[in-house]
Each structure stands twice: as C-alpha cells, then as structure tokens.
Amino acid sequence: VSTQSTGMKSVYAHFPINNNIITDNTLVEVHNFLGEKFVRKVILLPGVTCKPSGIKDEIMLEGNDIEIVSRSAALIQQSTTVKNKDIRKFLDGVYESEKTHIDMLEEEKAKTRSR
C-alpha cells in the first residue's frame, strides 16, 4: 500500500490568496484571487483528501492513486488561471510545490528491522 502526497503553495504578488478546506477535506475554496470577490470552489476527486501542511499558504493533497491526486492538483491550479492579462506579469495562483510517494510496506519493514 502506498500513499501519494502533493504539496500546493499559494503564490501572490499583492492580494493574499486564502485557501479554505471544507466538506470532510474534499472541497477546496480559493478566496481573494487577484482581489476578486468570486470564490473558486474545487471538488476533489474521490479518494483524495486535503489538509493544511502547517506551512503558511500551503496545502497537502493525499490519496492512494497518483493519477487522481495529480488530477485534483491540476483542477486547483486551473481554477486560478489568469484570464485577459499578461501571464508573464501576473504569476499569481496555486501551484504544485512538492510531490512525495510514501510506501507503507517499506516503512513497516524499516520499523521491524530497527527493533
């Protein structure tokens, strides 16, 4: 059994982007993107959960299948695509910052070896 984990970081120049995680960690709301009042809501794919990472402006997506975790991360990133502006200048958005793979069986083997 393995778990896929993807870290996503909010990047902004002026207006701070706020991410809210609601509905049993399966819905992500993006507030204040480019100062807009519109709230972007992204429903994560089944099998993916979201939680705050403890680092400012960063969230973690976790799941068992790398494809659905990556697709959920892509949905969040695409929700913050800048429209009708120069994308070279407006780099604000929520981007993938790290991707990890945790093999549960290897961790259990390591714990039994250390005993």
ZIUR-V690237 format. One line per field, one symbol per residue. ss: DSSP state (H for helix, E for strand, C for the rest). A space follows every 10 residues. Layout:
ss = ???
This chain:
ss = CEEEEEEEEE ECCCCCCEEE EECCCCEEEE ECHHHCCCCE EEECCCCEEE EECCCCCEEE EEECCHHHHH HHHHHHHHHC CCCCCCCCCC CCEEEEEEEE EEEHHHHHHH HHHHC
